[in-house]
Amino acid sequence: MDGFDAGFFAEVLLGGLLSGVMYSLVAIGFVLIYKTSGVLNFAQGAQLLFAALTFVSLVERGVPFALALLLTFALMVALGLVIERTVLRPLVNQPPITLFMATLGLSYVIEGVAQLVWGTQVHALELGIADEPLQFLGIMVSTFDLFAAATAAVMVALLSAFFRYTRVGLAFRAVADDTYAAIAVGLRLPRIWATVWAAAGVIALVAGLLWGARLGVQFSLSLVVLKALPVLVLGGFDSILGAIVGGLVIGALEKLAEVYIGPFVGGGIESWFAYVAALAFLLIRPSGLFGQKLVERA
C-alpha cells in the first residue's frame, strides 16, 4: 500500500458494520432463548431456513407477497410454540448438554421437514430492494445493507418496547434476572418460554428473508447460524445489547482483516477470522462484553 486512504478505510469499515447487523439478527434469536431457559438453541439456523423457504415457495406458487409474509409469520410463531411444548418443556431441569443436543437434533428434523414439503431446489428471493451502491458522504454503501440495518433497528426497537412496557416482557426480564425469584412470585414459566420461542421464530423469519435475499434460499442457508457464534462469544450469550455490539464488531473485523491483512497471507481470511478473534477474546473475558460473569454465584 502506498499510503493510508481514510476514505477507503471508512468505506470498508461501514460495509463491515452493516454486514455485522445481519449477524446480530441471528444472534438475538439465540440470546432470547438462552437468557430465559439456558438453552443454546442450535435449531435457530434451521428455523431461519424454514422461514425463508416457506415464504419464497408460497410466493412462487402465486400467493401475494403480503399474504405470504403473513402466513409465514403465523407459521413461525406456531413452530416456536410447538418446539417449546414438545421439546423444551419435557426436558426442563435436564443438563445443558442434553438440551443442546436436543436442539441440534431438532435442527435436522426442521431441515428434513422443509425438504419434504418444499423440495431441495435453490430459490432466488426478491424483496424489492435492489442491491445497488449508494454514495453517502463520499462513501459507497449498499442499498440493501442500509435496508437490512434499518430493519434490524426497527426489530430491536420493537423488542425493547415489548420487554420494557408489556406485562409479558416484564415477566421475561424477571425470569432472566432470577428464575427462582420469578417462580416464587407466581410467574408462569411455561407461558413465558412459549412467548420467547414464538418471538425467536419471528426473528428467524426476518433474518431468513434478509439472508435469503442476499445468498439465495438454499439448504446451506442454515449454516448462517455459525456466524452468530463469534458474535455471542464477544457480546455475551445473555445480552441483547451484546448481540448487537458483537455483531457490529465482528462484521467490522472481518472486512478490515480481509482488506488489510488478507493480502499478506494469501487472502480468503474473512470466512474464518471472526473465530480467531472470538477465541482470543474468550481467553480474556469468557463471559463476553455484556454477559453475566460466571463467578457471580460462586
N, C-alpha and C positions, 0 to 999 in steps of 0.2 A: 504494500500500500504506500502510495506517495505521500499521503497526509490524511489527517483525520477530517472527514466530511461530516459536519454536525447535522446537516440536513438529511443525509442518507442514514445516519445513526438514528435520528428521530423517526424516520420512516420505518426502519426495521423494528425499532422499539414499539412504536404504535401498532404495527402489524402483529407483533408478538402479544401485546396486551389484549388486542381484540380477539386473537385466537385463544388466549387464556380464558376469556369469558365463556367460550364453548366448553372448556374443560370444567369450569366452575359449575355449569348447569348440571353436568353428570355427577359431580362431587356432592352437590347439595342433596341429591336423592339419597346418597349414602349416609350423609350426616343426619338427615331426618330419622332414618330407621335406627342408626346406631345410637343416637342421642336418647331415644325413648326406650329401646329394648336391648341395647348392647349387641345387636346383630349386625355383622358386616355383610350386607346384602349383595352377594356377588351376582344375583339374578338381575341387577339393575340394567346391565348391558342387554340382556335378553328382553327385558321389558321395553327398552328403548327401541330395539329392532322390531319387536312385535307391533309397537305403536306405529312406527314409520311404514312397515309393510302393510298393515291393515289400512292405513289412510290411503296410501298410493294405490292399493288394489281396489279399494272402493271407487276412487276417482277414475281409474282406468275402466271400470265397469259402468261408467256413466252416472255415478252418484254426484250431485253438485258438490262443489268444494266445501261450502259452509255446512251442508248436511253431513258430508263425510267426516269433517272435523268434529262435529257434534257427536256423531255415532262413535268415533274413535275415542273421544273424551269419555263418553259413558262406559265404553268397554274397558278402558284403562282403569277407571275408578272401580268398576266391578272386579277386574282382575286383582287389583290391590286388596280389595275386601276378601276375595276368595283365598288369596295367598295367606293373609293374616289368619283367617279362620281355619284353614285346612293344614297349614304348615307351621306357622309360628305358635299359635295358641296351644296345640298339643305338645310342643317342645319347650314350654315355659319351664325355667329352672334347670334346663339341661346345660352341660358345659358349652362354652363358646365355640369350641371346635365342632361340636355336634351341630349347632345352629349354622355355622359357616358351611359345613358340608351339605346341610340340607338346602341352603340357598344355591350352592354350587350345582347340586343335582337338579334343583328346580330350574336353573338357567337352561339346562339341556332339554328339560321337559317343555319349557316355553318355546324354545327354538324348534323342537320337533313338531309341536302343535302348529306353529307358524308355517313350517314347511308343508305339513299335511293339508292345511286349509288353503294357503295361498300359493304354494309351489316354491320352486327354488330359483327361478329366473331373476336376473338383475333388473331393477326398475329405475328409471330416471324420475326424480321428484322435483316438480316445479312449484315454487311458492309465489311466483310472480315478482320476485326480486332479482333483478339482473346483477350478476357478479362483475360489475364494471368498476374501473378505477375512478376515483373522485379526488379532485385536488382540494386540499383543505390547508390553508395557511402555508402553501408551498409544499405540502406533503401529500403524496399519493396514498390513498387508503381505499380499501374495497367497500363498495356499497353494501354488499351482503354482510360483511363483517360489522359494519355500522348497524345494520338492521338486527343482527344477532345480538350485539351488545345492548341495543335498546330493548330488545325482547327480554334479555336476561335482567336488565334493570327493572323492568316492569314486574317480572316474576318475583324478584327479590323484594320489591316494594309491597306486592300483594301478600307474600308470605309474612313479611314483617308486620303488616297491618293485621293479618289474621291471628298471628301469635300474640300480638300485643293487646288487641281490642275485642277479641271474641272469647266467650267462656271456654270453648274447646281449646283455643290457643293458650289461654292462661293455664288450663289444666295440663296441657302439653309441657309448658315451661316448668310447672310444679313437679311433674314426673321426671323431667330431665334433670332438675336440680337435686331432688331427693325422692327416690321411688317409694321408700318405706314411709316417709312422712306423708306422701301423697295418698298412699293406701290408708294410712291412719285417719286422715280427714274425710275419707269416704269417696275418693275419686275412683272411677271405674276404669281400670287399666285396659280391659279388652276394647272398650269403646274408643279410648284414646289411640291404642295401637291400630285399630281399624281405620281411624281417620288419618293417621300418619301414613299408613300404607297406601290409602287412596290418594293422598297428596303426592306421595312418591310416584304413583302411576301417572299422575298429571304432569309432573316434572319430566318423567320419561317420555311422555308424548311431545312436549315442547322440545326437549333435547333431541329426540328422534327425528322430528321434522327438520330441525336445523342441520343436524349432521347428515341426514339422508339427502337433503338438498345439496350439500357440499360434496359428499363422497359417492352418492348413489345408494339406493336401498338394496343391499346385498347382505348375505349372512355374516360376512366379516365385519359388518357394522357393529355387532355386539362387542367386538374387541375394543371399541372406544372406551369401554369401562376400564381398561388397563391404563388409559391416560389419566384417569381420576386418581389412581393410587398415589403417584408422587404429589399430587395436589393435596391429598388428605394427610400424607406424612408431613408435608410442610406446614399446612394450616391447622391441622388437628382434626381428629375423627369426629369430634363432638361440637364443632363450631361452624355455624353457617357463615359468619364473618371470615373464619379461617379458610373455608372453601372458596370464597370469593378472592381473598388476598392470595391464597396459594395458587389459584388458577392464573391470576394475573402475573405472579412471579414466575411460575413455571413456563407460561407462554412466552414471556419476555426472554427468559434464559435460553429457551430452545432456539428462538430466532437469532439472538445475538451470538450464541455459540456456533450456530451453523455458518453465519456470515463471517465472524471474526476469528474463530478457532478452526472451523472446518477446513479452510484452505491449507492449513499446516499439517493436518492429519489425514488428508485424502477426501474430506467431505463426508456427507451422509451421517453426521452425528446427531442431527435433530431428532431422530427416532428414539435414541437411547440416552441422550444427555440428561434428560429430566430425571432418569432413575439414578444416575451418578450424583446429581445434585441432591436428590431425596435421601440417598444413602449417607452422604456426607452430613446432611442436616440431622438425620436420625441419630448419628453418633453424638451430636452436640446437644440436641433437645428432642428426646424421644416422644414427648407429648405434643410436639408441634408448637407453632407460634401462639395459637389461641386455645389449644387443647387443655383439658384438665390434667394437672400433674399427677402422675401415678403414685407419688409418695404422700398424697394428701391424706389418705386414710391409714397410713402406717402407724 
